[in-house]
Amino acid sequence: MHTQTLTIIRGKVHSLLSLPVYGLQRWRGHKGIHRTDIPTCQPQRTGFSRRSYTISTVSYSTQDNKMAKQIQARRLEGVDKNIWVDLVGLAAQYKTVNLGQGFPDFPPPHFVREAFAKAITEEPHELNQYTRAFGHPKLVQNLAKLYGQLLVQDLDPFCNVLVSVGAYGALFCAFQAFVDEGDEVIIIEPFFDCYEPMTKMAGGKCVYIPLRPKPTDEGESMTSENWRLDTSELAAKITKQTKILVLNTPNNPLGKVFSREELEEIADICVKHNVICFSDEVYEWLVYDGNQHVRIASLPGMWERTITIGSAGKTFGATGWKVGWALGPDNLLQHLRTVHQNSIYHCATGAQEAVAQGFQVELERLGKADCYFVQLRGALQKKRDLLHRCLSEVGMKPVKPQGSYFMMADISDFKTEVPPPSDPSVSYDYHFVKWMMIHKQLSAIPISAFCSTEHKNLFQNFIRFCFVKEDSTLESAEKILKNWKTDLKL
């Protein structure tokens, strides 16, 4: 009788995360299969070098046949590590005040919640079933109407708009649609952390260019406006293999809002070198101090080469609904639709209906005092200013953001109280965040999670806080920071 043996060869990387759960369940229940090892989610220490990757194999041994093959696809190599799992676990373990993760702890506006409830409970019940795969008709029509005004384009709702499972899903479709083996993708640092793995999984090569802060005068507070992109350095990064430039404005985690002048310089380079732009603009409504959000697709020569990404989660404070969209010319968007229909396929109908009704309400009062976007911006600016003051008082040097709902803070003056880690492979910001969670019960995110290995040294003295929180949450954080200030005798 033939027998089969499952063998897992484990190394330094989390190889076992690549082993599908359904596969394990199938193997466990299969007669005649003997498990020589039970996979876990913990990394195994070995003598392998840092650069080595784990190869997981399945060996099938019979009297007549011996075969071994790698389980996971090679495109997963180097993208399997994620600090979020570790930090979220620590936050729960130490019951921290969570200013780390970027989601509101207050409800979405009542008119979208009521629309969602009505969509899934009232007859007829068709909104509990599939809708148009590329976007619920009512939603794409309202998006086309809104962004047609903002981009000064005549948008066809069925050709120029794609609705996907959050901005994440729209970005995934874009990377899969346009990035091929060997293509170079320019990523501006610090960056939202999915850009790098999405590039690599598509077979592309990441080319990084960091924003760098201009020196400030003595006693002057730093803002995100101080961080600038050197466009001559950007131009020097362009090669024959350059295909995509990823732009994020307002930026996560920095909160930088790129000015029209900066965007025009980026646009000139894209046009000159025939580069496609993925413009991630999910925080478009969250811009403070009179700054203006400029959409790069509205600049000369850019509509025809730009995929603009938006998010209902960020727009209406409903991140769990996972409704996002991509806007662009039909000749580009058709390729995103191909990826979408063969992977994601569909986004929750009830959520799309609620978002559609939300935009319908806001279209009628856009820019007016009772507009939700205007009210949210005002409320978040007050929360931003509160957090900025509290962080300053405890001795951190916060970078006041022009937009988004994140704030970076310089922690370099804390190295006496929190000495650098003894392990040189651990960045100071990561070490500091873990220390703060354990000893102060306050969560943040290390900025090294948002940058490349080659540029971590530029950012390892910064951490990120999120201020899209209830006043009570921010007051709890303020209390922690005040007690910390007392302990430091400042």
NURO-551890 format. One record per residue (C-alpha): residue number from 1; chain; x, y, z negated. Coordinates in Angstrom, 3 decimals. Each point is the difference from the previous one (the first is absolute). Layout:
BEGIN
   nr  kette        c1        c2        c3
  NUM      A         X         Y         Z
...
This chain:
BEGIN
   nr  kette        c1        c2        c3
    1      A     0.000     0.000     0.000
    2      A     1.385     3.420     0.926
    3      A     0.739     2.529    -2.758
    4      A     0.551     3.728     0.205
    5      A     1.957     2.246    -2.328
    6      A    -0.403     3.743    -0.527
    7      A     3.343     1.626    -0.756
    8      A     0.475     3.659    -0.871
    9      A     3.505     1.434     0.290
   10      A     0.084     3.133    -2.118
   11      A     2.490     2.820    -0.035
   12      A     0.323     3.536    -1.266
   13      A    -2.994     1.607     1.706
   14      A    -3.631    -0.656    -1.014
   15      A    -0.264    -2.757     2.576
   16      A    -3.013    -1.541    -1.623
   17      A    -2.141     3.059     0.644
   18      A     0.213    -1.041     3.629
   19      A    -1.626    -3.361    -0.685
   20      A    -3.743     0.285     0.716
   21      A    -2.237    -0.845    -2.947
   22      A    -2.422    -1.868     2.204
   23      A     2.893    -2.096     1.240
   24      A     1.014    -0.929    -3.534
   25      A    -3.545    -0.979    -0.841
   26      A    -0.202    -2.172     3.082
   27      A     3.315    -1.708    -0.757
   28      A    -0.936    -0.539    -3.654
   29      A    -3.158    -1.840     0.930
   30      A     1.450    -2.073     2.840
   31      A     0.440    -3.684    -0.677
   32      A     3.470    -1.368     0.525
   33      A     1.746     3.319    -0.606
   34      A     2.419     0.173    -2.895
   35      A     0.908     3.500    -1.270
   36      A     3.669     0.183    -0.927
   37      A    -0.474     3.603    -1.192
   38      A    -2.845     2.258    -1.104
   39      A     0.384     3.484     1.471
   40      A    -0.174     3.019    -2.289
   41      A    -0.031     3.749     0.637
   42      A     3.249     0.571    -1.887
   43      A     3.307     0.629     1.803
   44      A     2.717    -2.574    -0.576
   45      A     3.544     1.056    -0.839
   46      A     2.596    -1.596     2.219
   47      A     3.506     0.681     1.130
   48      A    -1.206     1.321     3.352
   49      A     1.186     3.445     1.068
   50      A    -2.379     2.980    -0.103
   51      A    -0.189    -0.066     3.783
   52      A    -1.079    -3.628     0.234
   53      A    -3.627    -0.898     0.547
   54      A    -1.891    -3.008    -1.174
   55      A    -0.957    -2.651     2.487
   56      A    -3.039    -1.964    -1.162
   57      A    -0.322    -3.300     1.776
   58      A    -2.401    -2.856     0.164
   59      A     1.606    -3.392     0.545
   60      A    -2.046    -2.862     1.337
   61      A     1.690    -3.388    -0.429
   62      A    -1.370    -3.152     1.574
   63      A     1.621    -3.253     1.085
   64      A     0.360     1.303     3.528
   65      A     0.176     3.764    -0.313
   66      A     1.855     2.698    -1.912
   67      A    -0.920     3.623     0.589
   68      A     0.640     3.237    -1.856
   69      A    -1.373     3.405     0.860
   70      A    -0.146     3.439    -1.553
   71      A    -3.367     0.743    -1.568
   72      A    -0.186     3.783     0.174
   73      A     0.366     2.146     3.106
   74      A     3.372     1.736     0.260
   75      A    -1.739     3.354     0.265
   76      A    -0.699    -0.271    -3.748
   77      A     3.683    -0.111    -0.901
   78      A     1.031     3.073    -1.940
   79      A    -3.527     1.371    -0.474
   80      A    -1.257    -2.332    -2.725
   81      A     1.121     2.047    -3.011
   82      A    -2.422     2.521    -1.442
   83      A     0.543     1.920    -3.233
   84      A    -3.712     0.775    -0.317
   85      A    -0.734    -3.488    -1.324
   86      A     2.605     0.420    -2.735
   87      A    -1.029     3.530    -0.995
   88      A    -3.752    -0.658     0.033
   89      A     0.605    -2.978    -2.273
   90      A     2.053     2.105    -2.410
   91      A    -2.651     2.730    -0.049
   92      A    -2.622    -2.548    -1.032
   93      A     2.285    -1.700    -2.519
   94      A     0.877     3.227    -1.840
   95      A    -3.423     1.644     0.432
   96      A     1.501     3.101     1.536
   97      A    -1.647     3.225     1.062
   98      A     0.117    -0.719     3.707
   99      A     1.338     2.935     2.009
  100      A     1.779    -2.423     2.306
  101      A    -2.517    -1.479     2.419
  102      A    -1.569     2.358     2.520
  103      A    -3.730    -0.339    -0.514
  104      A    -2.621     2.097    -1.826
  105      A    -1.399    -1.227    -3.303
  106      A    -3.158     2.055     0.596
  107      A    -2.868    -0.865     2.368
  108      A    -0.463     1.094     3.621
  109      A    -2.513     2.820     0.613
  110      A    -3.590    -0.980    -0.705
  111      A    -1.210     0.430     3.590
  112      A     2.320    -2.694     1.392
  113      A    -0.658    -2.374    -2.906
  114      A    -3.740     0.373     0.498
  115      A     0.418    -0.552     3.737
  116      A     1.963    -3.213    -0.617
  117      A    -2.571    -1.328    -2.481
  118      A    -2.843     0.777     2.381
  119      A     1.814    -1.594     2.940
  120      A     0.352    -3.381    -1.686
  121      A    -3.273    -0.159    -1.953
  122      A    -2.785     1.520     2.074
  123      A    -1.816    -1.625     2.900
  124      A     0.673    -0.721     2.770
  125      A     3.076    -1.863    -1.197
  126      A     1.970     0.285     3.236
  127      A     2.710     2.100    -1.697
  128      A     1.063    -3.130    -1.878
  129      A     0.952    -1.600     3.319
  130      A     2.590     0.654     2.692
  131      A    -0.017     3.331     1.745
  132      A     2.055     1.060     3.019
  133      A     3.459    -1.537    -0.517
  134      A     1.945     3.159     0.900
  135      A    -2.054     2.220    -2.284
  136      A    -3.588     0.483    -1.145
  137      A    -1.663     2.221     2.659
  138      A    -1.171     2.636    -2.477
  139      A     3.471     0.240    -1.554
  140      A     2.011     0.273     3.223
  141      A    -2.446     2.617     1.281
  142      A     0.418     2.134    -3.114
  143      A     3.781    -0.446     0.046
  144      A     0.113     1.026     3.664
  145      A    -2.081     3.074    -0.756
  146      A     2.147     1.061    -2.965
  147      A     3.429    -0.662     1.482
  148      A    -1.024     1.312     3.381
  149      A    -0.290     3.382    -1.719
  150      A     3.207    -0.392    -2.004
  151      A     2.133    -1.264     2.899
  152      A    -1.679     2.161     2.642
  153      A    -0.689    -3.108     2.082
  154      A    -3.128    -1.408     1.604
  155      A     0.029    -3.360    -1.774
  156      A    -1.914    -3.008     1.253
  157      A    -1.124    -1.842    -3.152
  158      A     0.302    -3.378     1.705
  159      A     3.371     0.564     1.685
  160      A     1.926     2.390    -2.261
  161      A    -0.933    -1.348    -3.450
  162      A     0.745    -3.386    -1.590
  163      A    -1.247    -0.874    -3.488
  164      A     2.044    -2.557    -1.902
  165      A     0.396    -1.430    -3.494
  166      A     1.462     3.099    -1.582
  167      A     2.839     2.132     1.295
  168      A     2.164    -3.045    -0.744
  169      A    -1.901    -2.027     2.587
  170      A     0.227     2.807     2.551
  171      A     3.759     0.283    -0.555
  172      A     0.404    -3.767     0.335
  173      A    -1.810     0.078     3.333
  174      A     2.193     2.872     1.193
  175      A     3.291    -1.693    -0.901
  176      A    -1.087    -3.304     1.510
  177      A    -1.276     1.699     3.142
  178      A     3.116     2.019     0.837
  179      A     3.087    -1.305    -1.797
  180      A     1.813    -2.757     1.838
  181      A     3.168    -1.954    -0.681
  182      A     2.933     2.425    -0.172
  183      A    -2.081     3.188     0.135
  184      A     1.208     2.730    -2.342
  185      A    -2.427     1.715    -2.364
  186      A     1.039     3.259    -1.661
  187      A    -1.226     0.268    -3.588
  188      A     0.281     3.219    -2.007
  189      A     0.971    -0.544    -3.644
  190      A    -1.454    -0.243    -2.558
  191      A    -2.724    -2.013     1.729
  192      A    -3.175    -1.898    -0.788
  193      A     1.350    -3.450    -0.657
  194      A    -1.896    -1.974     2.671
  195      A     1.762     1.660     2.962
  196      A     3.195    -1.988    -0.457
  197      A    -1.456    -3.534    -0.285
  198      A    -2.513     0.667     2.781
  199      A     2.857     1.033     2.284
  200      A     2.050    -3.059    -0.876
  201      A    -2.892    -2.463     0.319
  202      A    -0.637     1.347     3.495
  203      A     3.648    -0.639     0.899
  204      A     1.073     3.632    -0.052
  205      A     3.026     1.713    -1.492
  206      A    -0.460     2.717    -2.626
  207      A     2.017     3.180     0.478
  208      A    -0.134     2.208    -3.080
  209      A     0.371     3.740    -0.372
  210      A    -0.368     1.575    -3.456
  211      A    -1.576     3.265    -0.989
  212      A     2.560     1.979    -1.987
  213      A    -0.682     2.711    -2.587
  214      A     1.287     3.508     0.492
  215      A     1.788     1.417    -3.064
  216      A    -2.207     2.098    -2.270
  217      A     0.958     3.130    -1.898
  218      A     0.738    -0.222    -3.709
  219      A    -3.265    -0.447    -1.897
  220      A    -2.047    -0.504     3.167
  221      A    -2.354    -2.980     0.048
  222      A     0.319    -2.344     2.941
  223      A    -2.957    -0.604     2.300
  224      A    -0.478    -2.516     2.778
  225      A     0.539     2.850     2.457
  226      A     3.678     0.011    -1.043
  227      A     0.424    -3.437     1.563
  228      A     0.825     0.374     3.669
  229      A     0.538    -2.175     3.048
  230      A     3.175     0.721     1.941
  231      A    -1.316    -0.160     3.568
  232      A     3.535    -0.042     1.433
  233      A     0.589    -3.164    -2.040
  234      A    -3.320    -1.344     1.272
  235      A     0.974     0.695     3.610
  236      A     3.303    -1.807    -0.567
  237      A    -1.899    -3.120    -1.133
  238      A    -1.774    -0.332     3.356
  239      A     1.273    -2.791     2.256
  240      A    -1.290    -1.823     3.050
  241      A    -1.618    -2.484    -2.380
  242      A    -1.949     2.649    -1.965
  243      A    -3.705    -0.592     0.489
  244      A    -1.867     1.241    -3.088
  245      A     0.303     2.842    -2.501
  246      A    -2.040    -0.379    -3.182
  247      A    -1.202     3.261    -1.537
  248      A    -1.799     0.315    -3.339
  249      A    -1.468     3.392    -0.856
  250      A    -0.900     0.725    -2.743
  251      A     2.740    -2.379    -1.037
  252      A    -0.255    -2.815    -2.517
  253      A     1.872     0.061    -2.413
  254      A     1.425     3.527     0.352
  255      A    -3.154     1.978     0.774
  256      A     1.735     1.942     2.754
  257      A    -2.267     1.674     2.546
  258      A     1.896     0.441     3.258
  259      A    -0.330     3.529     1.346
  260      A    -1.079     0.794     3.540
  261      A     3.581     1.018     0.806
  262      A     1.381    -3.309    -1.276
  263      A    -2.618    -1.975     1.906
  264      A     0.703     1.917     3.206
  265      A     3.679    -0.961    -0.259
  266      A    -0.938    -3.653    -0.545
  267      A    -2.480     0.172     2.884
  268      A     2.637     1.430     2.350
  269      A     2.265    -2.971    -0.740
  270      A    -2.836    -2.501     0.510
  271      A    -0.963     1.552     3.337
  272      A     3.591     0.312     1.212
  273      A     0.821    -3.644    -0.742
  274      A    -3.448    -1.493     0.717
  275      A    -0.475    -1.217    -3.581
  276      A    -3.380    -1.092    -1.394
  277      A    -0.983     1.551    -3.343
  278      A    -1.898    -1.846    -2.727
  279      A    -1.358     2.866    -2.107
  280      A    -1.227    -1.187    -3.397
  281      A    -2.261     2.810    -1.238
  282      A    -2.037    -1.716    -2.698
  283      A     0.443     2.919    -2.450
  284      A    -1.075     2.590     2.574
  285      A    -2.657     1.594    -2.250
  286      A     2.278     0.267    -3.041
  287      A     2.123     3.076     0.731
  288      A     0.601     2.680    -2.646
  289      A     1.091     3.607    -0.530
  290      A    -1.358     1.204     3.316
  291      A     2.136    -2.392     2.052
  292      A    -1.522    -1.285     3.232
  293      A    -0.052    -3.554     1.291
  294      A     1.074     0.062     3.657
  295      A    -0.780    -3.080     2.073
  296      A     2.919    -0.804     2.269
  297      A    -2.365    -1.450     2.633
  298      A    -1.381     3.524     0.463
  299      A     3.381     1.338     1.178
  300      A     0.885     0.252     3.722
  301      A     0.994    -3.323     1.537
  302      A    -0.821    -2.031    -3.111
  303      A    -3.601    -1.198     0.359
  304      A     0.992    -2.429     2.732
  305      A     2.771    -1.556    -2.136
  306      A    -1.447     0.048    -3.541
  307      A    -1.955    -2.501    -2.080
  308      A    -1.564     1.902    -2.912
  309      A    -0.853    -2.042    -3.096
  310      A    -2.747     0.941    -2.479
  311      A    -1.546    -1.484    -3.130
  312      A    -3.445     0.091    -1.586
  313      A     1.570    -1.296    -3.205
  314      A     2.086     3.156    -0.336
  315      A    -2.679     2.295     1.467
  316      A    -2.855    -1.081    -2.287
  317      A     1.916    -1.550    -2.903
  318      A    -1.141    -3.532     0.839
  319      A     3.218    -1.950     0.572
  320      A    -1.679    -3.356    -0.644
  321      A    -2.356     0.394     2.940
  322      A     2.912    -0.373     2.432
  323      A    -1.269     2.121     2.875
  324      A     2.592     1.705     2.178
  325      A     0.376     1.073     3.600
  326      A     2.354     0.721     2.848
  327      A    -0.533     2.803     2.511
  328      A     1.720     0.331     3.344
  329      A    -0.238    -0.110     3.777
  330      A    -1.740    -3.040     1.440
  331      A     3.106    -1.267     1.812
  332      A     1.738    -0.343    -3.390
  333      A    -2.971    -0.942    -2.149
  334      A    -0.970    -2.901     2.256
  335      A     3.083    -1.870    -1.225
  336      A    -0.957     0.543    -3.637
  337      A    -3.443    -1.371     0.835
  338      A     1.627    -3.148     1.400
  339      A     1.900    -0.581    -3.247
  340      A    -3.043     0.871    -2.103
  341      A    -2.372    -2.370     1.798
  342      A     2.469    -2.876    -0.317
  343      A     0.898     0.503    -3.657
  344      A    -2.104     2.323    -2.150
  345      A    -3.042    -0.021     2.286
  346      A    -2.453     1.852    -2.222
  347      A    -0.387     2.390    -2.922
  348      A    -2.821    -0.208    -2.580
  349      A    -3.175     1.394     1.578
  350      A    -1.516     1.428    -3.185
  351      A     3.173     1.902    -0.825
  352      A     0.185     1.389     3.542
  353      A    -3.628     1.147    -0.193
  354      A     0.677     1.780    -3.303
  355      A     3.103     1.735     1.368
  356      A    -1.919     0.992     3.134
  357      A    -2.687     1.633    -2.127
  358      A     2.668     1.666    -2.122
  359      A     1.526     1.657     3.053
  360      A    -3.451     0.958     1.235
  361      A    -0.551     1.933    -3.234
  362      A     3.448     1.607     0.113
  363      A    -0.249     0.997     3.663
  364      A    -2.880     2.300    -0.899
  365      A     1.938     1.813    -2.743
  366      A     3.603    -0.337     1.191
  367      A     2.175     2.738    -1.477
  368      A    -2.799     1.423    -2.171
  369      A     0.086     0.318    -3.780
  370      A    -2.309    -3.011    -0.503
  371      A     2.094    -2.229     2.300
  372      A     1.254    -3.057    -1.900
  373      A     3.440     0.297     1.600
  374      A     0.315     3.590    -1.244
  375      A    -1.180    -0.893    -3.507
  376      A     2.293    -3.032    -0.257
  377      A     3.002     2.033     1.112
  378      A    -0.697     2.605    -2.683
  379      A    -0.447    -2.612    -2.729
  380      A     3.187    -1.844     0.931
  381      A     2.056     3.189     0.127
  382      A    -0.902     0.594    -3.673
  383      A     0.974    -3.581    -0.866
  384      A     3.275     0.443     1.894
  385      A     0.830     3.169    -1.920
  386      A    -0.755    -1.672    -3.348
  387      A     2.280    -2.936     0.744
  388      A     2.731     2.310     1.322
  389      A    -0.032     1.976    -3.264
  390      A     0.053    -3.127    -2.193
  391      A     2.899    -1.586     1.874
  392      A     1.964     3.247    -0.113
  393      A    -0.484     0.319    -3.757
  394      A     1.419    -3.445    -0.707
  395      A     3.152     0.779     1.985
  396      A    -0.753    -1.534     3.383
  397      A     0.334     2.125     3.124
  398      A    -3.205    -0.554     1.993
  399      A    -0.216     0.747     3.710
  400      A    -3.272     1.878     0.461
  401      A    -1.788    -1.595     2.986
  402      A    -1.625     2.036     2.758
  403      A    -2.397    -2.861     0.663
  404      A    -1.105    -3.587    -0.802
  405      A    -0.655    -1.087    -3.594
  406      A     3.542    -1.008    -0.914
  407      A     2.802     1.841    -1.742
  408      A     3.677    -0.905    -0.065
  409      A     2.090     0.839    -3.070
  410      A     3.778     0.168    -0.426
  411      A     1.094    -2.053    -3.034
  412      A     3.757     0.545     0.286
  413      A     0.122     1.898    -3.327
  414      A    -1.224    -3.082    -1.895
  415      A     3.139    -2.088     0.423
  416      A     1.054     0.631    -3.597
  417      A    -3.244    -1.328    -1.434
  418      A    -0.405    -2.671     2.678
  419      A     3.494    -1.054     1.125
  420      A     0.415    -1.469     3.500
  421      A    -0.421    -3.784     0.270
  422      A     3.047    -2.214    -0.382
  423      A    -0.952    -1.870     3.170
  424      A     1.135     2.179     2.949
  425      A    -2.552    -1.653     2.285
  426      A    -2.857     1.522    -2.055
  427      A    -0.761     3.603     0.933
  428      A    -0.304     2.547    -2.795
  429      A    -3.555     1.019     0.881
  430      A    -1.222    -3.600    -0.214
  431      A     1.811    -0.480    -3.304
  432      A    -1.463     3.246    -1.367
  433      A    -3.564    -0.837     1.043
  434      A     0.152    -3.394    -1.715
  435      A     1.437     1.627    -3.133
  436      A    -2.754     2.650    -0.001
  437      A    -2.742    -2.608     0.414
  438      A     1.333    -2.124    -2.850
  439      A     0.958     2.759    -2.449
  440      A    -2.399     2.844     0.874
  441      A    -2.974    -1.895     1.507
  442      A     0.001     2.291     3.035
  443      A     0.117    -1.307     3.581
  444      A     1.685     1.486     3.047
  445      A     1.599    -1.382     3.166
  446      A     3.725     0.152     0.892
  447      A     0.670     1.972     3.172
  448      A     2.555    -2.588     1.126
  449      A    -3.072    -2.086     0.915
  450      A    -0.665     2.560     2.738
  451      A     3.404     0.132     1.670
  452      A     2.556    -2.124     1.808
  453      A     2.888    -1.781    -1.677
  454      A     2.484     2.304     1.718
  455      A    -1.615     3.130    -1.456
  456      A    -1.043    -1.193    -3.475
  457      A     2.788     2.076    -1.535
  458      A    -1.751     3.174     1.225
  459      A    -3.215    -0.833    -1.853
  460      A     0.860    -2.170    -3.014
  461      A    -0.322     2.909    -2.441
  462      A    -3.670     0.521     0.908
  463      A    -3.225    -1.689    -1.043
  464      A    -3.580     0.473     1.254
  465      A    -3.100     0.862    -2.002
  466      A    -3.611    -0.053     1.222
  467      A    -2.399     2.710    -1.178
  468      A    -3.277    -1.045     1.669
  469      A    -1.273    -1.047    -3.423
  470      A    -2.754     0.850    -2.455
  471      A     0.773     2.940    -2.277
  472      A    -0.058    -2.448    -2.924
  473      A     2.742    -2.085     1.652
  474      A     2.170     3.054     0.571
  475      A    -0.665     1.143    -3.575
  476      A     1.236    -3.384    -1.257
  477      A     3.136     0.424     2.104
  478      A     0.405     3.541    -1.344
  479      A    -0.148    -1.327    -3.572
  480      A     2.718    -2.559     0.761
  481      A     2.201     2.674     1.560
  482      A    -0.515     2.401    -2.930
  483      A     0.994    -2.700    -2.492
  484      A     2.987    -0.808     2.165
  485      A     0.960     3.689    -0.023
  486      A    -0.165    -0.015    -3.814
  487      A     2.210    -3.093    -0.161
  488      A     2.533     1.722     2.252
  489      A    -0.140     3.128    -2.208
  490      A    -0.384     2.253     3.030
